[in-house]
Amino acid sequence: MPFYLKTDENYLPAEKPKLIYPGRCEGQLEILPLKGNWEIYIKNHVNTPGKNQRKRIFICSTLKTSLRPLIPFAHGFIFKEGSNLHHFANILRHHNIPACIDRSLWFQAIKTMKHQNRIIHAELCCGEKHRYTRDTIENYGRNFQFFSHKIRDNPLTVSIYDMKNKKFLQGHECVSLPPGQKTLSINALFAEGCLVPGTLVLSNFKDISTEDITCDSFYNAITLRFPRFGEDPGFSLMVRASLQSYPAYQVPMSGVIHSSSVQRENELIELIKRNVSLWKNIPSSNGISLTIIIQELIPAFILGIVFTCLPWDYHSNKMIFDLTFPGSGKEPDIKIQGSTIDYHPGQRKIQVHEQLTSRLGPGLPPNLNNKQFYPAFSNFLKQCHRLHTVYMIPLDIEFVVTNDLVFYFVQFRHIFYPETM
């Protein structure tokens, strides 16, 4: 008889669980260490010949993209804390793995493991999966095709530099050199008139070795797009590597490659070399293209993520978002996670301001000017809803806000619903 674990909504607000992906699963309970080289951990504890080879229900303190190597061995995850909008949460949804962030359930599982000196087989219930009708599935498929074509048909406004041929690409040249979903989404933001940090995309790394990547190979492109880089000590670039496989709805590559901010040329070169090396070491990398997106790093007063629809319910008329107010010095970050805004399809005005006032008030930093913040955030959420409407598919949007409450779109991606495929 398996040990039964069920996430429950009937907790105090401070401990209310957050759903990542609904479903039921069975597996061997396994407590993960706080830190670790997961490849070595898998070899020593999970996939060793002669050991129990059952799939696991992993008990983990928080969501981390570095947990990705555990996916093939996972039937479920229980997290103590974190956000259900995290990149790793997206990966779990792509793989149909039931998971939740439930502090009480986490303690219950930990307590059981510590008091039982044996292998524990458990059943995890994270709620029932949605069963979509054929019409819903066909509708999502049509909308996804529309989205895929629309972001490719937008005029090219983002700067793309061909690393192999050492030149900027013009519109028609990108047809034979797919720039990748992340690049297309940033280009779409420019096309829709959204405020986006200055951007340069490095593409076409085919047949390029790490030795070929020097300042001379693309430095003119950097200085042309970011003249302050290397000259202004307060100016930084954010470098995001993107691996694109086809078809586009395949599992996101988060955690395989590295992103970081840089201030100097040598840091930029080393980060690009590292990602090219990682890409070339991926099995069957010929079917995966690499692009590197370089953006001006906007000094952040707020970092945020908005999903224009609940990622586990395609029928929901809710937006859900996270806000992080980075701490300074010894002050910790202030995080507001999993807040929702209701809207109705076709309604021209979303009553965002009133909902924000009632749902966010107590959690906001005391030094925030609410009279300015609420209208600015309301307008931004309406822009997000407009993008959802224009592209006819739920979107996952990352953004950053400056001290003077200027909202920048960083990137977006479509929300994938496994049950519709």
C-alpha positions, 0 to 999 in steps of 0.5 A: 500500500503506497504512502498517500500524499495529496496537495490541499487548498485548505491551508492558511494563506501563508502556506497555501500550496501552488499548483505547478502541474496537476495529475496523479503519480506513484514512485519512490520518495527521494529527498534531494540535497540542497546543492549538487552536481546532478549528473554525479548524484544520478550516477550514485543514487538514482541510476546505479546498476543493482539499485532500485530502478523505480521512478522517483517522486523527488522532494526538493527545497525549491525550483532550480533549472539545474534540476533538469537532468533528473527529469528522465527519472521523475514521476513527480516533484514536491517543493517547499517554496518557489514560484509556479512560473519558474522556468523549471515549472515550465519544463515539468509541464512540458513533460507532464510531470505532476508537481506542486509547491506545498510547504505542509506536504513537503514537511510531511514527506520529509518527516515520513522519510526520516522516521522510516529507515526503508524505501518508501513507495508513495502516491502523489495527487496534485489534483485532476488534469483538465480533459479538453474537448476535441474542439478545444484541442483543434482551436489551440492547434489553429491558434498555435499555427497562427502564432508561429506564422505571425511571429515569422511574418513580422518585418525584421527590426531586431539586429542579427549578426551572422557570426560565420560570414561576419555581417549583419543580416537583411530581411530575406537572408533570415529565411535560410538562417532560422533565428530561433523563437526567442529572437522572433519573440523579441522582434515581435515586441519591437514590431508591436511598438513595445518598449524593449532594451537595445538588442543584438542577436548573434547567429549562425555558429555552424562550423565555428570553433571556440578558437574562432570567437575573438573580439575581432570576429564581432566587436564592430557589431557590439560597438555599433549596437552598444557604443557605451559597452566597455566605456561606461563602467555603469553599463552592462549587457545581459547575454542569453543563449538560446537553443532552438529545436524543431518543432518549436513546441518541443521542450525548452532548453533552459538549464542546458546553456548559460545566461549572465550579465557582463561589463567587459569584453573578455567576460563577453567572449568567455561566456559566448565560447562557453555556450558554443562549447556546451552546444557542440557537446549536446548529442545530435546538436546538428538538429539544434541551432544556437543563437545568442541574444545580447541586450542592454541590462536595464537597472531593475527596480522590479523584475517580473513575469506575467502569464496571460493565462494560467499555465495549467488551465487553457480555459482560465480567464486569468493572468498570473504574475510574479514580482521581485523587488531586489533588495539592496545591501543586507535587505532581502528581496521582496517577492510577490508570487502567484497573484492573479488578475481576472479578465473576460474574453472580448471585454474592452477594458480590464478592471486591473487597477481595482484588482491590484489595489485589493490583492497586492497592497500589504505585500508591496515595499513601503517605499513604493509610490502606490499612486504611480505604481498601480496605474503604470502596472495596470497599463502594462498588464493591458499591453500584455493582454493586447499581445495575447489577443493579437497573437491569439495564444497565451503568452509567458512574458518577462519584464523589468521596471526601472526606478521611475516605473518605466516598464520594459518587455524583455522577451515572451514565449507561448504557453504550451499545454501538453493535453492539447497536443 
